[in-house]
Amino acid sequence: MASDSPAETRKAADQARRLALALDAIEAELDALELGANPDVVAKALKKPIEAFDAAAREALS
């Protein structure tokens, strides 16, 4: 927005960057999994990237 200060704009850009990086990490884990992978393997592979995305999303919404 035009009324946003440079600090607010920078904060929003940083938050968007963290969300994008977290989504990239989720995508990378999914790409590394074999088709038809066991659900437990999928859950283990996605645990940390999803937690990172959750943390970034919570920060952006606070």
C-alpha positions as CSV (number, residue, x, y, z in Angstrom):
1,M,0.0,0.0,0.0
2,A,1.1,3.6,-0.6
3,S,0.7,4.4,3.1
4,D,3.0,1.5,4.2
5,S,6.3,2.6,5.7
6,P,9.5,1.2,4.2
7,A,9.9,-1.0,7.4
8,E,6.4,-2.4,7.0
9,T,7.1,-3.1,3.3
10,R,10.4,-4.8,4.1
11,K,8.7,-6.9,6.8
12,A,6.0,-8.0,4.4
13,A,8.6,-8.9,1.8
14,D,10.6,-10.9,4.3
15,Q,7.5,-12.8,5.5
16,A,6.5,-13.6,1.9
17,R,10.1,-14.8,1.2
18,R,9.9,-17.1,4.3
19,L,6.6,-18.5,3.1
20,A,7.9,-19.1,-0.4
21,L,11.1,-20.8,0.9
22,A,9.0,-23.0,3.2
23,L,6.8,-24.0,0.2
24,D,9.9,-24.7,-1.9
25,A,11.1,-27.0,0.9
26,I,7.8,-28.9,0.9
27,E,7.9,-29.2,-2.8
28,A,11.5,-30.5,-2.7
29,E,10.6,-33.2,-0.2
30,L,7.7,-34.3,-2.3
31,D,9.9,-34.4,-5.4
32,A,12.4,-36.6,-3.5
33,L,9.7,-39.2,-2.5
34,E,9.1,-42.2,-4.6
35,L,5.6,-42.5,-6.2
36,G,3.5,-44.6,-3.9
37,A,5.7,-44.0,-0.8
38,N,4.5,-45.3,2.5
39,P,2.4,-42.6,4.3
40,D,4.7,-42.8,7.3
41,V,7.7,-42.0,5.1
42,V,5.8,-39.1,3.6
43,A,4.8,-37.8,7.0
44,K,8.3,-38.0,8.3
45,A,9.7,-36.2,5.2
46,L,7.2,-33.4,5.4
47,K,7.2,-32.8,9.1
48,K,9.9,-30.2,9.4
49,P,9.0,-28.3,6.2
50,I,5.4,-28.1,7.2
51,E,6.3,-26.9,10.6
52,A,8.5,-24.2,9.0
53,F,5.6,-23.1,6.8
54,D,3.3,-23.1,9.8
55,A,5.6,-20.9,11.8
56,A,6.1,-18.5,8.8
57,A,2.3,-18.3,8.2
58,R,1.6,-17.7,11.9
59,E,4.2,-14.9,11.9
60,A,2.7,-13.3,8.8
61,L,-0.8,-13.4,10.3
62,S,0.1,-12.0,13.7
